[in-house]
Amino acid sequence: MPEEPSFFERVYEVVKQIPYGRVTSYGAIATYLGAARSARMVGWAMNASHKTPNIPAHRVVNKAGLLTGKHHFQGTSLMQQLLENEGVVIKEHKIQNLGTYFWDPYKEL
């Protein structure tokens, strides 16, 4: 019988599907995974994601669009630079017009 993927692995599978130039939130991922009150645990998964290749962790922000995970990237502006390279507009560490860029896995997957 195959082993069930861990919560972190399930988070990573969702994050890998976030389209280029779009973002989602910790809470949206948690809700999609059926663990609506586990946004913080999704954050822990994102913190640990740097050990796993090809996880676009820069596309996960808090519910207000703040780049709360920026301190976990090499250099405090790398997360912002990666998002801006994808066309996302950021001012003062916050995504502008979040609704324009927001990708909801619950609706999209």
C-alpha positions as CSV (number, residue, x, y, z in Angstrom):
1,M,0.0,0.0,0.0
2,P,1.5,3.4,-1.0
3,E,2.4,5.8,1.7
4,E,0.3,8.9,2.0
5,P,2.2,12.1,1.2
6,S,3.1,14.3,4.2
7,F,1.3,17.7,4.7
8,F,4.4,19.5,3.5
9,E,4.6,17.4,0.4
10,R,0.9,18.1,-0.3
11,V,1.6,21.9,0.2
12,Y,4.5,21.7,-2.3
13,E,2.3,20.0,-4.9
14,V,-0.1,22.9,-4.7
15,V,2.7,25.5,-4.8
16,K,4.2,23.9,-7.9
17,Q,0.9,24.6,-9.7
18,I,0.8,28.4,-9.0
19,P,1.1,30.0,-12.4
20,Y,3.9,32.4,-13.4
21,G,3.0,35.9,-12.4
22,R,0.4,34.9,-9.8
23,V,0.4,34.4,-6.0
24,T,-1.6,32.7,-3.4
25,S,-1.8,32.8,0.4
26,Y,-0.9,30.4,3.2
27,G,-4.6,30.3,4.1
28,A,-5.8,29.6,0.6
29,I,-3.5,26.6,0.4
30,A,-4.5,25.3,3.8
31,T,-8.2,25.6,2.9
32,Y,-7.6,23.8,-0.3
33,L,-5.9,21.0,1.6
34,G,-8.9,20.7,3.9
35,A,-7.0,22.2,6.9
36,A,-8.4,25.7,6.9
37,R,-6.9,26.6,10.3
38,S,-3.4,25.5,9.3
39,A,-2.1,28.6,7.5
40,R,0.8,28.7,9.9
41,M,1.7,25.1,9.1
42,V,1.7,26.0,5.4
43,G,4.2,28.8,6.4
44,W,6.4,26.2,8.1
45,A,6.3,24.2,4.9
46,M,7.4,27.2,2.9
47,N,10.2,27.9,5.3
48,A,11.4,24.3,4.8
49,S,10.9,24.4,1.1
50,H,14.3,25.7,0.3
51,K,15.6,22.2,0.8
52,T,13.4,20.9,-2.0
53,P,14.2,21.9,-5.6
54,N,11.6,23.6,-7.9
55,I,9.3,25.0,-5.3
56,P,8.3,28.6,-6.2
57,A,7.9,29.6,-2.6
58,H,8.1,33.3,-3.6
59,R,4.6,33.0,-4.9
60,V,3.1,32.4,-1.4
61,V,2.2,35.5,0.6
62,N,0.0,36.4,3.5
63,K,-3.7,37.1,3.1
64,A,-3.1,40.8,2.8
65,G,-0.4,40.4,0.1
66,L,2.5,41.1,2.4
67,L,5.8,39.4,1.6
68,T,6.0,37.8,5.0
69,G,8.4,35.0,3.9
70,K,11.0,37.4,2.4
71,H,13.4,36.8,5.3
72,H,13.7,33.2,4.3
73,F,15.3,34.0,0.9
74,Q,18.9,34.9,0.4
75,G,19.0,38.6,0.6
76,T,15.8,40.3,1.9
77,S,14.8,41.6,-1.5
78,L,15.1,38.4,-3.5
79,M,11.4,37.4,-3.0
80,Q,10.3,40.8,-4.2
81,Q,12.7,40.7,-7.2
82,L,11.4,37.3,-8.3
83,L,7.8,38.4,-8.2
84,E,8.6,41.7,-10.0
85,N,10.4,39.7,-12.7
86,E,7.1,37.9,-13.2
87,G,5.2,41.2,-13.5
88,V,3.8,41.5,-10.0
89,V,3.6,45.0,-8.7
90,I,4.9,45.5,-5.2
91,K,5.2,48.6,-3.0
92,E,6.5,48.7,0.5
93,H,6.8,44.8,0.7
94,K,3.1,44.5,-0.3
95,I,1.5,43.3,-3.5
96,Q,-0.5,46.1,-5.1
97,N,-4.0,45.1,-6.4
98,L,-3.7,41.7,-4.9
99,G,-7.0,40.5,-6.6
100,T,-5.3,40.9,-10.0
101,Y,-2.6,38.4,-9.1
102,F,-4.3,36.2,-6.6
103,W,-4.7,32.5,-7.6
104,D,-7.1,30.5,-5.5
105,P,-6.3,26.7,-5.6
106,Y,-9.8,25.9,-4.3
107,K,-11.3,27.5,-7.4
108,E,-8.5,26.7,-9.9
109,L,-7.6,23.0,-9.1
